[in-house]
Amino acid sequence: SVAVGGHFASQLTSLRQKIDLTSPHYVRCLKPNGQLVPDNFDPLMIVEQLRCAGVVEAVRVSRVGYPQRYNHSQFVSRYRTLGSKEMKKASKSSRKVKPV
């Protein structure tokens, strides 16, 4: 039986894989002003509409990035090239260091 945390991690990994395959684009219709007249933009009204639609929060999350939690084998597979120089150095060292 899988624990709740394990099930959540599995779902999150699946969601991340789906998100990585997409290129999201957002189209929102905004009322430029309360009078609905052309070329008259009320910035406060527009920002409020963006907040209510969740666009401001989506941009904030996008800027921060998604939290990543890899298990050891995924981490090593993904970042092995960053440590290859150190691994070579460790293998040539007289003091034995257990490689990752």
C-alpha positions as CSV (number, residue, x, y, z in Angstrom):
1,S,0.0,0.0,0.0
2,V,1.3,3.4,-0.9
3,A,1.3,6.1,1.8
4,V,-0.5,9.4,1.2
5,G,2.8,11.3,0.8
6,G,4.0,8.8,-1.8
7,H,0.7,9.0,-3.8
8,F,0.9,12.8,-3.7
9,A,4.6,12.7,-4.9
10,S,3.5,10.4,-7.7
11,Q,0.7,12.7,-8.8
12,L,3.0,15.8,-8.6
13,T,5.6,14.1,-10.7
14,S,2.9,13.2,-13.3
15,L,1.6,16.8,-13.3
16,R,5.2,18.1,-13.7
17,Q,5.7,15.9,-16.7
18,K,2.5,17.1,-18.3
19,I,3.4,20.7,-17.6
20,D,6.9,20.3,-19.1
21,L,5.3,19.1,-22.4
22,T,3.2,22.3,-22.7
23,S,3.7,25.9,-23.7
24,P,0.9,27.7,-21.9
25,H,-0.5,30.8,-23.4
26,Y,-3.2,32.9,-21.7
27,V,-5.9,34.9,-23.4
28,R,-8.1,37.0,-21.2
29,C,-10.7,39.5,-22.2
30,L,-10.6,42.6,-20.0
31,K,-12.8,45.6,-19.7
32,P,-10.5,48.6,-20.2
33,N,-12.7,51.0,-18.2
34,G,-16.1,51.3,-16.6
35,Q,-17.6,53.3,-19.4
36,L,-16.5,50.8,-22.1
37,V,-15.1,53.6,-24.3
38,P,-12.1,53.0,-26.6
39,D,-8.6,54.2,-25.9
40,N,-9.3,54.8,-22.2
41,F,-7.5,52.4,-19.9
42,D,-8.2,52.3,-16.2
43,P,-5.0,50.6,-14.8
44,L,-6.6,49.8,-11.4
45,M,-9.6,48.2,-13.0
46,I,-7.4,46.1,-15.3
47,V,-5.1,44.9,-12.4
48,E,-8.1,44.0,-10.4
49,Q,-9.5,41.9,-13.2
50,L,-6.1,40.2,-13.7
51,R,-6.0,39.4,-9.9
52,C,-9.5,38.0,-9.9
53,A,-8.7,35.8,-13.0
54,G,-5.6,34.4,-11.2
55,V,-3.2,35.8,-13.8
56,V,-1.1,37.8,-11.3
57,E,-0.7,34.7,-9.2
58,A,0.2,32.5,-12.2
59,V,2.9,35.0,-13.2
60,R,4.2,35.1,-9.6
61,V,4.4,31.3,-9.5
62,S,6.0,31.2,-12.9
63,R,8.7,33.6,-11.9
64,V,9.5,31.6,-8.7
65,G,9.6,28.3,-10.6
66,Y,8.2,24.9,-9.6
67,P,9.7,23.1,-6.6
68,Q,11.6,20.1,-7.6
69,R,12.1,17.0,-5.5
70,Y,14.1,14.2,-7.1
71,N,14.9,10.9,-5.7
72,H,18.6,10.0,-5.6
73,S,18.7,8.2,-9.0
74,Q,16.8,10.9,-10.8
75,F,19.1,13.6,-9.2
76,V,22.2,11.7,-10.3
77,S,20.9,11.1,-13.8
78,R,19.9,14.8,-14.2
79,Y,23.0,16.5,-12.7
80,R,25.8,13.9,-13.3
81,T,27.5,16.1,-15.8
82,L,27.9,18.9,-13.2
83,G,29.9,16.6,-11.0
84,S,31.9,14.7,-13.6
85,K,35.1,16.7,-13.0
86,E,35.0,16.0,-9.3
87,M,34.2,12.3,-9.9
88,K,37.4,12.1,-12.1
89,K,39.4,13.8,-9.4
90,A,38.1,11.5,-6.7
91,S,38.8,8.4,-8.8
92,K,42.5,9.5,-9.3
93,S,42.9,10.4,-5.6
94,S,45.0,8.2,-3.3
95,R,42.3,8.5,-0.7
96,K,39.3,6.5,-1.8
97,V,36.1,8.4,-1.9
98,K,32.9,6.6,-2.6
99,P,31.4,7.9,-5.9
100,V,27.8,8.8,-6.2
